[in-house]
Amino acid sequence: MRLWDTLRFPSSCAEPVILRLSLAILFFSLVAGGVYVIKQRQGEALAQRMAGGPPPATVTATSVALLPWAQRIEAVGDLKAIQDVAIASEVPGKVVGIRFESGAAVGSADVLVELDAGDDRAQLASLKAELELAQQEHRRVRRLQGSAAFSQSQLDRTQSQMASLQAQVERASVLLDRKVVRAPFDGVLGIREVSLGTFVTAGEPIVQLHSLSPIYVDFTVPERHRAALEVGQRLELEVAAWPDHAFVGALTVVSPAVDVRTRTLRLRGELENADGRLQPGMFATVHLVLSDDQPVLTLPRTAISFFAYGESVFTITEQADGRLAVARQPITVGRTRGNRVEVLSGLMDNQRVVHTGHTKLRDGQEVVVDDGIPLPLDVSEG
């Protein structure tokens, strides 16, 4: 039986109606009061939690490190072969022999291509026969010297004819030699451009030949660095193909003129390249070392927050109760080497700072350092 039914009275009575209405009002008042008390207690609990601050943030930590760094100039450069030529024939002819493979290493004077030389050999043989006949005629005339049958004009004519034929033989020999194309220097060949039976004209490229060891790197630096440049200074070179390896060389040429359009100096370095990993045309990052190593304060790049108004880090300090808290510290940064940045001011050696997890921190927030979180790769260059 419902509560309302227990309160039902005969309809003829006015008092029971008023009583039922009063009880209904009382019931709904109790329900509303209970809801209000629950909400109030929830608000008080939330206020207490807010008064204690947000929960500790989990971060990783690192320390400011004093590392030996040399003064350097960083530039971009292009690798160039010391010798680089497109092999071509000096005379026209049909290719009858190919004596190389694309990409092979060759030595100076190695035969690369042979052209059809049948007509040239026949011409040379004919000229040699004529020369031999002229030489015999010249000897007969000389034997007549001192006799009445001797003629000086005939001797001069045979000597001239012999000299002319000798020159023609030498010329035919040179043309015959040019039917064989040879490598002009030691190097590595590119991709073959001709096939057997191809008729090549004089000067038509057959294959590219590169001398790879040593190899040049050409780059430019602003003219303000001229006083610090000296031939023989150390070069360290990086290329995209081998990002974890530094190739070492030396500065060999400083251009005597400044480019009037860019106000830069053109420089050339030389590097050993016995393994052939450096190739002409590669793009390179060049570090020109200007001075000996000097100690500088450094931090991983990932520990620094970069903003338009400057750079900052979160330093970690231990409170009196043993908890850890962070404070935002503005800093001044300098050079960059790999993933490390030089700190010019704002921090001290071995000072502890937040490495990762600082993007959502606020000044004074409590933190927990978790050294088990994997850190970004830290590449440090001396």
C-alpha positions in Angstrom: 0.0 0.0 0.0 1.3 3.4 -1.0 2.0 6.2 1.6 -0.5 8.4 -0.1 -3.2 5.8 0.3 -2.7 5.6 4.1 -3.4 9.3 4.3 -6.6 9.2 2.3 -9.7 10.5 4.2 -13.3 10.8 3.0 -13.7 13.6 0.5 -16.3 15.3 2.7 -13.5 16.3 5.2 -11.5 19.5 4.5 -8.9 18.8 7.1 -7.5 15.6 5.6 -6.9 17.4 2.3 -4.9 20.1 4.0 -3.0 17.4 5.9 -2.1 15.5 2.7 -0.8 18.7 1.1 1.3 19.6 4.1 2.9 16.1 4.1 3.7 16.3 0.4 5.4 19.7 0.8 7.4 18.3 3.7 8.5 15.3 1.6 9.7 17.3 -1.3 11.5 19.8 1.1 13.4 16.9 2.6 14.5 15.6 -0.8 15.7 19.1 -1.9 17.6 19.6 1.3 19.4 16.3 0.9 20.5 17.1 -2.6 21.8 20.5 -1.4 23.8 19.0 1.4 25.4 16.4 -1.0 26.4 19.1 -3.5 27.8 21.4 -0.8 30.0 18.6 0.6 31.2 17.8 -3.0 32.1 21.5 -3.5 34.0 21.6 -0.2 36.0 18.4 -1.1 36.9 19.9 -4.5 38.0 23.2 -2.8 40.2 21.3 -0.4 41.8 19.4 -3.3 42.4 22.6 -5.3 43.9 24.3 -2.3 46.6 21.5 -2.2 47.6 22.2 -5.9 47.6 19.8 -8.9 49.0 16.3 -8.4 52.8 15.9 -9.0 53.9 15.7 -12.7 56.2 12.9 -13.8 59.3 14.1 -15.6 62.8 13.1 -16.5 65.8 15.1 -15.4 69.3 16.0 -16.7 72.1 18.1 -15.5 74.1 21.0 -17.0 77.4 19.5 -18.3 80.7 21.2 -18.8 82.1 20.0 -22.2 85.1 20.9 -24.3 84.0 22.7 -27.4 86.1 24.4 -30.1 85.2 27.6 -31.8 83.7 26.6 -35.2 82.1 28.0 -38.3 79.2 25.9 -39.7 78.5 26.1 -43.4 76.9 24.1 -46.2 79.0 22.8 -49.1 79.1 20.6 -52.2 81.5 17.7 -52.8 83.5 17.8 -56.0 85.9 15.4 -57.6 89.5 16.5 -57.9 89.4 15.3 -61.5 86.2 14.8 -63.3 85.9 14.3 -67.1 83.5 13.0 -69.7 85.5 10.5 -71.7 85.1 11.0 -75.5 86.8 10.0 -78.7 88.9 12.6 -80.5 88.0 11.1 -83.9 84.7 9.7 -85.3 84.2 6.0 -85.8 82.1 2.9 -85.1 82.5 1.2 -81.7 83.8 -2.3 -82.1 85.1 -3.0 -78.6 84.0 -2.0 -75.1 86.6 -2.9 -72.5 85.1 -1.6 -69.3 82.1 -2.1 -67.0 79.9 0.8 -65.7 81.0 1.8 -62.2 84.3 0.0 -62.4 87.6 1.4 -61.1 90.2 1.9 -63.8 93.9 3.0 -64.0 95.6 5.6 -66.1 96.0 4.5 -69.8 93.6 1.5 -69.4 91.7 0.8 -72.7 88.1 1.7 -72.5 86.7 1.6 -76.1 88.0 0.5 -79.5 86.8 2.1 -82.7 86.9 0.5 -86.2 90.4 1.2 -87.5 90.6 -1.1 -90.6 91.0 1.7 -93.1 93.5 3.5 -90.9 95.7 0.4 -90.6 95.6 -0.1 -94.4 96.5 3.5 -95.0 99.4 3.3 -92.5 100.7 0.1 -94.2 100.5 1.9 -97.6 102.4 4.9 -96.4 105.1 2.8 -94.7 105.6 1.0 -98.1 106.0 4.3 -99.9 108.4 5.5 -97.3 110.5 2.4 -97.6 110.7 2.9 -101.4 111.6 6.6 -101.0 114.4 5.6 -98.5 115.8 3.1 -101.0 115.8 5.8 -103.8 117.5 8.3 -101.5 120.2 5.8 -100.7 120.9 5.1 -104.4 121.2 8.8 -105.2 123.6 9.3 -102.3 125.9 6.5 -103.6 126.3 8.4 -106.8 127.9 11.4 -105.1 131.3 12.2 -106.6 130.4 10.7 -110.0 129.3 12.3 -113.2 125.8 10.8 -112.8 125.2 12.5 -109.4 122.6 15.3 -109.3 122.2 17.5 -106.2 118.6 18.4 -107.2 117.7 14.7 -107.4 119.2 14.1 -103.9 117.3 17.0 -102.5 114.0 15.8 -104.1 114.4 12.2 -102.7 115.2 13.6 -99.3 112.2 15.9 -99.3 109.9 13.0 -100.5 111.3 10.8 -97.8 110.7 13.4 -95.1 107.1 14.0 -96.3 106.3 10.3 -96.3 107.8 10.0 -92.8 105.4 12.8 -91.6 102.4 11.1 -93.2 103.3 7.8 -91.5 103.5 9.5 -88.1 100.2 11.2 -88.7 98.5 8.0 -89.7 100.0 6.3 -86.6 98.5 9.0 -84.4 95.1 8.7 -86.0 95.3 4.9 -85.5 96.1 5.4 -81.8 93.1 7.6 -81.4 90.9 4.8 -82.5 91.6 3.4 -79.0 90.1 5.4 -76.2 92.0 5.2 -72.9 91.5 6.5 -69.3 93.5 9.7 -68.7 93.8 9.1 -65.0 93.0 6.7 -62.2 89.4 6.9 -61.1 85.9 5.3 -61.1 83.7 5.2 -64.2 80.1 6.2 -64.4 77.4 4.7 -66.6 78.2 3.7 -70.1 76.6 5.9 -72.8 77.4 3.8 -75.9 77.0 0.3 -77.2 78.7 -2.0 -79.7 78.1 -0.8 -83.2 77.3 2.8 -82.2 78.9 5.4 -84.5 80.3 8.1 -82.3 81.4 11.6 -83.4 84.4 13.4 -82.2 83.7 14.8 -78.7 80.6 12.6 -78.1 80.5 11.4 -74.4 81.2 7.8 -73.9 81.4 7.5 -70.1 82.1 9.8 -67.1 85.3 9.3 -65.1 85.7 10.6 -61.5 88.8 10.7 -59.3 87.4 10.1 -55.8 90.4 10.0 -53.5 91.1 12.6 -52.3 87.9 14.7 -52.8 87.1 18.4 -52.6 84.4 20.2 -50.6 83.5 23.8 -51.7 81.7 26.1 -49.4 81.3 29.8 -48.5 81.5 31.8 -45.2 80.7 35.4 -44.4 83.5 37.9 -45.0 83.6 38.9 -41.3 85.4 35.6 -40.6 88.4 36.3 -42.9 90.8 37.2 -40.1 90.3 33.8 -38.5 90.8 31.8 -41.6 94.1 29.9 -42.3 95.0 27.2 -44.8 95.5 23.9 -42.9 92.6 24.4 -40.4 90.7 21.3 -39.6 87.4 20.4 -41.3 84.7 18.1 -40.1 82.1 17.1 -42.6 78.7 15.4 -42.3 76.6 14.0 -45.1 73.0 12.6 -45.1 74.1 9.2 -46.3 76.2 8.6 -43.1 74.7 10.9 -40.4 76.6 9.2 -37.6 80.0 9.6 -39.1 82.3 12.7 -39.2 84.7 12.9 -42.1 87.9 14.8 -41.4 89.9 17.0 -43.8 91.8 20.3 -44.0 91.2 23.7 -45.5 93.4 24.1 -48.6 92.2 27.2 -50.4 90.9 30.6 -49.3 89.6 32.7 -52.3 91.4 36.0 -52.6 88.2 37.8 -53.6 84.9 38.4 -51.9 81.7 37.9 -53.8 80.2 41.4 -54.2 76.7 40.1 -54.3 76.7 37.9 -51.2 79.7 39.3 -49.3 81.0 35.8 -48.8 84.4 34.1 -49.3 84.6 30.9 -51.2 86.7 28.2 -49.5 87.9 24.7 -50.5 88.8 21.8 -48.3 90.3 18.4 -49.1 89.4 15.1 -47.5 90.8 11.6 -47.9 88.2 9.3 -49.4 89.9 5.9 -49.8 86.7 4.0 -49.2 84.8 6.1 -51.8 81.9 6.9 -49.5 82.0 10.6 -50.3 80.8 11.2 -53.9 80.8 14.2 -56.2 77.6 16.2 -56.0 76.7 15.3 -52.4 75.4 18.0 -50.1 77.5 18.4 -46.9 77.4 20.2 -43.6 80.9 21.6 -43.0 82.4 22.5 -39.6 85.5 24.6 -39.9 87.5 24.4 -36.6 89.0 27.9 -35.7 90.4 27.3 -32.2 91.3 24.6 -29.6 88.7 23.1 -27.3 87.4 25.3 -24.5 85.0 24.3 -21.7 81.4 25.5 -22.1 78.1 24.7 -20.3 75.7 22.6 -22.3 72.3 21.1 -22.1 70.3 18.8 -24.4 68.1 20.8 -26.8 65.0 18.9 -25.6 65.4 20.3 -22.1 65.0 23.9 -23.4 61.7 25.7 -24.1 62.2 28.1 -27.0 59.8 31.1 -27.2 59.7 34.3 -29.2 60.7 36.3 -26.1 63.6 34.0 -25.2 64.6 30.6 -23.9 64.0 29.0 -20.5 64.2 25.7 -18.6 62.6 24.3 -15.4 65.1 23.9 -12.6 64.5 21.1 -10.0 65.0 21.9 -6.3 64.3 19.8 -3.2 61.9 21.3 -0.6 62.3 21.1 3.2 59.9 18.2 3.3 61.9 16.2 0.7 59.5 16.8 -2.2 60.7 18.1 -5.5 59.4 21.3 -7.1 60.3 23.2 -10.3 61.0 26.8 -11.1 61.1 28.4 -14.6 64.6 29.9 -15.2 65.3 32.2 -18.2 68.6 31.4 -19.9 70.8 32.6 -22.8 71.9 30.1 -25.4 74.7 30.1 -27.9 76.0 27.5 -30.4 74.4 24.2 -31.2 76.2 20.9 -31.7 74.1 17.9 -32.6 71.4 17.7 -29.9 73.3 19.9 -27.3 73.1 23.6 -26.9 75.6 26.0 -25.3 74.3 27.8 -22.3 75.8 31.3 -22.0 74.1 32.5 -18.8 71.3 31.5 -16.3 72.6 28.1 -15.1 75.6 26.6 -13.3 77.6 23.4 -13.8 75.8 20.2 -12.6 72.5 22.1 -12.0 69.6 19.8 -12.3 66.8 20.7 -14.8 63.7 19.0 -16.4 64.7 17.1 -19.5 61.3 15.9 -20.8 57.8 16.6 -19.7 58.2 20.3 -19.2 55.6 21.4 -21.8 52.7 21.3 -19.2 54.5 22.4 -16.1 53.9 25.6 -14.2 56.2 27.5 -11.9 56.4 26.0 -8.4 54.7 22.7 -9.4 55.6 19.5 -7.6 57.2 16.9 -9.7 58.3 13.2 -9.6 61.5 12.3 -11.5 61.2 8.9 -13.3 64.6 7.9 -14.6 63.1 4.9 -16.3 61.5 6.9 -19.1 63.5 6.6 -22.4 65.2 9.8 -23.3 65.7 11.3 -26.7 69.0 10.5 -28.5 71.7 12.9 -27.2 74.4 13.6 -29.7 77.3 15.5 -28.3 80.2 16.8 -30.4 83.4 18.1 -29.0 
